[in-house]
Amino acid sequence: MNKAIVTIISIIAVNTALVGCVSQPSYLCSSSIPQTTPTSRFDEDRTYGVVFDNKTKLTWKVCAEGQSYSEGHCMGTASKFTWKNAMQAFGDKGVSWRMPNVDELNSIVEGQCLSPSINTAIFPNTPPTEFWTASQDDAIPSKAWYVSFTGGDSNSSDKSASHNIRLVRGEDPKVSEERHELILELMAQNRIEELLKQEKDAEQDAAVHCRTKAHCDRLFSLAHTYITSEASKKIKFFADNIIESYEPTDVGDIGMTAVKVPGTSDSAVIRLSVSCMIFGSDIIIENLKVETEPAEKLRSKMKTSKISCLSKKISVYRDFRSFVDEK
């Protein structure tokens, strides 16, 4: 049994009123039990009949659906809905008014009071009944969770049952998490686009021009030294006009190629090409069927790996130009 019920039954003759609560028939509160929703926690907007909870950052309608708000009072009788009808009408309205989940609705239960278990200074004329939440009962799909404002407990009942509704506005934790993941994904994509541009510029800047055969031979020899020291694998092929390392095989490994492109007379341009092994580059991620990790997590790993590889390639291009110029 709810602790508040036990305590209040024992002191029912005393019937101590909660400070700040509006009188209501059968409204029982005990000052010996700590308040869970003090009036000071809420900012009221008496023009529109809404309250903002500074603890949860949620905005609530003062009145239950079916009631009308007027000058600090909730008039009329609250309407009852089946869960299906409630969800069809208010289940998913984005940033607008919606059904609260069970944790959100529990956050406005006043543990000091019964019938109703709510701060009536903030939520006047609340019926001491069950209120639906948007949370289904995972164990029994035919049921959904409600919060009882008779005693403040929560339970599940058949979706065909009729209960009252109080609407909320603000971010559901699941919605907030999804939005956070979307923001991170967009940030990663923007970072990739920025790095791709930097890579293109760095590759162009890494090209070195030589004027004579001796000058070109010397720069090409420096390219060989640089590739030997920086590539993840050994040199695979070396000729008069090309140097190539073995292809990278491990994630994050660097592969490099230098090509000497002849110009007029004895001049030439030595161009560097850098590759990097990205996680998932040898698979089609959309077709993956991996039991250990969901596709979303694998896509995130691919983006992270791509950002890392792009950063490495940009650094290799820039360091090559510095290496040649210093020599």
N, C-alpha and C positions, 0 to 999 in steps of 0.2 A: 504494500500500500504506500502511496505517496507520503513522504515524511510530513509534508504540510497538513495532510488530512488528519494524521494521527495527532499532531500537535494541536490543531484547531478544534478537533472533536473534544479534546481534553479541556479546552478553555472556551468552548462555544458560548457559555454564559457570559463571558467577559466581552466577546465580540469587539476586540480592539480595532479601530479603523486605521487604515494605512494613511499616513500623512500625505496630503495632496490628492487623494483619490476622491472621486465624486460618489456620494451615497447612492446605493443601488440595492434593491431588495435582495436579501439573502447573501449580500456581499460580505464575506468573512475574511479578515486579515489579522495577522498576528505580528506584532512588533518584535517578538522574541526570535523570529526567523529573519535572517538577513534579506534585504531587498535585492532582487536580481535585475530589475528594470527601473531604477530611480528616475524621477521626472527630469532631473538635471541632465540626464543622458541624451535627451531629445530636444531638437529645435522644431518648434511648431510654426506652421503657416496656416493661420486661421482664415485666410482669404480663400485658399484652395482646399482646405481640409486634408492636409498631408503633414507628416512628421518625418524628420530626418534623424536617424539613429547614428550618433557620433561614434559609437563603438563598432558597429558592423558596416557603416557607410551605406546603409540601405535606406530608401525612402518608402514609407508605408502610407496607404490610405488610412485615414482616421476611422472611417466607417467600413463596415462589412458591405459586400455587394448586396444591393437591394435597398439599403438605407440611403438617405440623403443627408448631406451635411449642411448645417445652418448655424452660424454664430457659435461655434464650439460644441454643438450638439449633433448627435446622430438620430435622425427622425425615421420613423417607420420600422418595418419588420425586415430583418435580413432574409434574403432569398436562399433557397437550398438547391443544390445541383448534384447530379450524379458526377462521378469523376470524369467520365467520358465527355459529358457536356461541358464541364468546367474546363477541361484541357482543350477542347475544340474552340472554346470562346477566349480563353486566357492563357493557354499553355505555353505558347512560344510567340512572344511579341517583341523580341529583340530588346531595345532599350526602353520600350514602353511598359505599361503595366502588365504584370504577368503573375502566374501562380508561384508562390514561394516553395522552395524545397523544404524538407522536414527540418533540417538544421536551421534554416532561416526562420521558419515559423516558431520553432522552439526558442529562438533568441529573444522573443518578446513575451514569453511566459513569465509571469510574476510569481515566483515561488513562495511569496509571503501571503498570497491570497487564494481564495476559492470562490467559485460561482460568481463571477468568472475569475480565472487565474491570469489576470492581466491588470496593468495599471490603468484604471478607468479615468484618471486625470488626463491621460494621453489618448486612450481609446475608449471614449464614453459609450455607454449603452451597448457594450459588447455582449451578445447572447452567450450564456454559459453552456456552450454546445461544442460539438466536434467541427473542426475546420479542415477541409482538404488541403493536402500539399501536392506538389507535382511529382513527388517521389513514389515510384512503384515499389511494391514488395518483391524483391529479387527472388525470394524463395517461393512465393506464390504469385505468379503473373496475373491472376484474376483479382488481386488485391492491391490497394495503394495505401500509403501512410496518411494518417490524419493526426492533428494535435487537438486534444480535448481541453477546452478552456473551462471545464467544470473543475477538474483537479490538476490540470497542467501536465498530464501524462500524454504520451503518444503511442499509437498502435496502428495496426492496419485493419482495413475492413474491405468487404466486397466493393468493387468499383460501381456496382449498381446501387449502392446505398446513397442517400441524399444527405449532404452536409453543407455547412456554410462556407464562405470564401472570403478571405482578406487578401488584397492584391499588394504587390511590392514592386518597386522599381529600383534597378541597380544591377550590378553584375553578380550572376550566379557564379560560384567558384569554378564550375566546369567551363562556363563561358569565358571567365577570366583566364583560365589556363589555356584554352584554345586560342584566345586572342594573343596571349603572350607568345605562344609557339608560332603564330602567324607573323608577329612582329619580328621574332628572331629569324624566321625564314626569309622575310623581306630584307632584313638587314644583311643576311648572308648573301642573298642574291645581289644586292647593291654593291657589296664588297667585292664579289666576284667580277661584276661588270667593271668596277673601278680598276681592279688588278689586271684584267684582260687588256685594258687600254694602256696601263703602265708597262705590261709585258711587251706589247707591240712597239712602244716607244723605246724601251730598253734594248730590244732586239735590233732595231734600226741604229741606235746609238753605238751598239757593240761592233758594228761593221768597221773595219780599219782599212785604210787605203795605203798602198805602197807604190813607190814611183819607179824603182829600179829592181832588177833581178835580185841583187844582194839584199836590198831592203825587204823585198817580198820574202825571200828565203828566211831571213832573220825573224820576221814577224810570224811566219808559218811555223818556225821552230818553237817560238814562244807559245803559239797556240797548242802545239803538241805537249809542251811542258804543263800548260794550264789544264788541259783536258786530263792528262795523266794524274794530276794532283786533285782535281775536283770531281771527276766523274765517279759514280759509284762502282762501275765495272771497269775492267782493263780495256786497253786499246784493242779493238777487233781488226781494224784495217787502217793501214798507213801508206799513202802514195804521195806523188808529187803535188797533187791538187786536192786531196781529201784525207781527213783524219776522222775516224769513227770509233766510238767506244761500243762495247756490247750493250744491248738494250737492257734497261732496268727491269728487274723481276719482282722486287719487293716494294710495297707501298712506301712512297716518299723518296725512292731512289732516283738519282739523276743520270740521264744519258746525254751524251754530247757529240756533236759533229761539227767539224770546221771544213769549209770549202773555199778554195782559192779560185776566184772567178777572174779570168784574164781580161785586161782592158786593152787600151791602145799601147803599142810598143811593148815595153817591159812592165807596164803598170798592172795592178790587179787590186781586187777587193777581197778581203778575207772575211767571210761571213760565218758567224757562230749560230748553231741551232741547238736548243736545249729541250730535252723531254723529261717528264717526271711521271712516275707510276702513281695514278690516282686510285684510291680504294673504289672497287666496283667497276673499273674501266673495262674489265673483260666480261662483264655480265650486263644483262638488261634488267635493271632493278624492278621495273613494273611487273615483270613476270616471275619474280622470285617467290618461292614458297618456302620460307624459312620459319621453323617452329620456334627457334630461340629468340628471334628479334622481329618485331613488326616492320613492315616496309617503310613506315614513316621514320623509324629510327635509323634504318639503313640509308635512306635518302639524306638524312641529316649528317651521317658519317661521310657520305660522298661529298657533300658541300664543304664540310670541314677539311676533308682531304684535298679538295680542289683548291681551296684558299691557301692551304699550307704549300702545295706544289707551286702555285702561281707566285707566291712570295719567294720561294727558293729560286725559281727560274729567273725572276727579276734581279735577285741578288747576284746570281751567277753571271748574267749578262753585264751588269754594272761593274762587277769585280774584274771581269775579263778586260774591259776597256781600261780600267785603272791599272791592271797588271801590265798590259802592253805599253801604255803611256809612260809608266814608271821605268820600264826597261829601255 
